[in-house]
Amino acid sequence: RGKGAAPDSHVLYSNRAQAFLRLHKVGKALEDADRCIALAPDFVKGYHRKASALHALGEPARSEEAAELLLGAIERGMEDRELVRLGVTVGGDTPLLQLLQNASP
């Protein structure tokens, strides 16, 4: 019903991606996160949702892809503190946090 009401709402796709993650429907979460990013490339939560979905796949290579995605978002000028605030924890004891801190200007 939500997609019919606002098919181009990046917030809708972001929120739905989060809901799918909580339901352990990772593939659907990843699809919605990709759509969110396509609709609003400057919306930091889209990258957070995608990184969370990639990490939830449980494959080390996908967690590394998640870290690279977030670092790429920072390089494009997204606020790294916002990503940290959103609780980015990709890869155990948060090695991503160290990467984020190293990437900060």
Secondary structure as UniProt FT lines:
FT   HELIX           2..5
FT   TURN            7..8
FT   HELIX           10..22
FT   TURN            23..24
FT   HELIX           26..39
FT   TURN            41..42
FT   HELIX           44..56
FT   HELIX           60..75
FT   TURN            76..77
FT   HELIX           80..85
FT   TURN            86..87
FT   HELIX           95..103
//
